[in-house]
Amino acid sequence: MKPLRLLDRVRRRVLVHRRVLGALCAGVAVWLVVEATAAPPPATVPVWTAARDLPSGTVLDRRDLARAAYAPGSVPLAAVRSDAEAQALVGRTLATPVGAGEPLTAAHLAGAERLAAYPGRAAVAVRLPDPGVAALLTPGQHVAIVASDPQGGRAPERLVDDAAVLAVPGDPTGGAAGGLTGGLSGRLVVFAVPEERAEEVAAAGTTLYLSVVWSR
């Protein structure tokens, strides 16, 4: 009789707590399903990007830079990834506009490294007296550089047939040009020109009125 009483007591206890046991079993089952199907978070790469839309000519400040996580396959090979590389960007000038969230690379910067794509050429910074013309230029364009005498003493001359635009920096001087041009206002533009014509183009920028012709 005693075994029967014990069995009956166990049965009653199970019946009393069956809802709790059922809920517990269901919870364990759900947890096992979630654990079995949960995927690990995707791997990301930390990249330094533009914190806002940055126009060409921007002198980079630390506030212009923001760290973001990118999928490994979507990051440009030359993207800035380390803190040291990001610090080296501060004070550099953008040669091209960069959109907010876009990874920063050396290709965005004005500097000698941009000449790597133009072997046999030198970088020359000259001022185009017409800022409206300069505003139409973007890095990578190819134009002809034409020089004319503002006094009309000589016929216009094509100095370079195929000059590549490297950068159109911002103008901290407010566009005041000195030299023999009589203080013509304008916008500074950096061109990649054949090395043998570099000095001539640079000299013409201080004595003549320069403009461009779109060749292609």
Residue pairs with C-beta under 8 A, 6 or more apart in sequence:
14 21
42 71
43 71
43 72
44 69
44 70
44 71
44 72
45 69
45 70
45 71
45 72
45 75
45 81
46 67
46 68
46 69
46 70
46 81
47 67
47 68
47 69
47 70
47 75
47 79
47 80
47 81
47 103
48 65
48 66
48 67
48 68
48 79
48 80
48 81
48 85
48 86
48 89
48 103
48 104
49 65
49 66
49 67
49 68
49 100
49 101
49 102
49 103
49 104
50 64
50 65
50 66
50 98
50 99
50 100
50 101
50 102
50 104
51 63
51 64
51 65
51 66
51 100
52 64
52 100
53 97
53 98
53 99
53 100
54 60
54 64
54 94
54 97
54 98
55 94
55 97
55 170
56 94
56 95
56 96
56 97
56 138
56 139
56 167
56 168
56 169
56 170
57 93
57 94
57 167
57 168
57 169
57 170
57 171
58 64
58 93
58 94
58 170
59 91
59 92
59 93
59 170
60 89
60 90
60 91
60 92
60 93
60 94
61 90
62 90
65 86
65 89
65 90
65 104
66 101
67 86
68 101
68 103
70 79
70 103
75 81
75 103
76 103
76 105
78 105
78 106
78 107
79 103
79 104
79 105
80 86
80 89
80 103
80 104
80 105
89 104
89 109
92 109
92 110
92 111
93 109
93 110
93 111
93 167
93 169
93 170
94 108
94 109
94 110
95 108
95 109
95 110
95 111
95 114
95 139
95 166
95 167
95 168
95 169
95 190
96 107
96 108
96 138
96 139
96 167
98 104
98 108
106 113
107 114
110 166
110 167
110 169
110 190
112 123
114 123
114 139
114 166
114 167
114 192
115 121
115 122
115 123
115 166
115 192
118 164
118 192
120 194
120 195
121 164
121 192
121 193
121 194
121 195
122 192
122 193
122 194
122 195
122 198
123 166
123 190
123 191
123 192
124 190
124 191
124 192
124 193
124 198
124 201
124 202
124 205
125 188
125 189
125 190
125 191
125 202
125 205
126 145
126 188
126 189
126 191
126 201
126 202
126 204
126 205
126 210
127 177
127 184
127 186
127 187
127 188
127 189
127 205
127 210
128 134
128 186
128 187
128 189
128 210
128 211
128 212
129 177
129 181
129 184
129 185
129 186
129 209
129 210
129 211
130 186
130 211
131 175
131 185
131 186
131 187
133 211
133 212
134 168
134 186
134 187
134 188
134 189
135 168
135 187
137 143
137 165
137 168
137 189
137 212
138 165
138 168
139 165
139 166
139 167
139 168
140 164
140 165
141 164
141 165
141 214
142 162
142 163
142 164
142 165
142 215
142 216
143 163
143 165
143 212
143 213
143 214
143 215
144 158
144 160
144 161
144 162
144 163
144 212
144 213
144 214
144 215
145 158
145 159
145 160
145 163
145 191
145 193
145 201
145 210
145 211
145 212
146 156
146 157
146 158
146 159
146 210
146 211
146 212
146 213
147 156
147 157
147 159
147 204
147 208
147 209
147 210
148 154
148 155
148 156
148 157
148 208
148 209
148 211
149 208
149 209
150 181
150 182
150 184
150 208
150 209
158 213
159 197
159 200
159 201
159 204
160 191
160 193
160 194
160 197
160 201
161 215
162 215
163 191
163 192
163 193
163 201
163 212
164 191
164 192
165 189
165 190
165 191
165 192
166 190
166 191
166 192
167 189
167 190
168 187
168 188
168 189
168 190
169 188
169 190
171 187
171 188
175 185
175 186
175 187
176 183
176 185
177 183
177 184
177 185
177 186
178 206
179 206
179 207
180 206
180 207
181 206
181 207
181 208
181 209
184 209
191 201
193 201
204 210
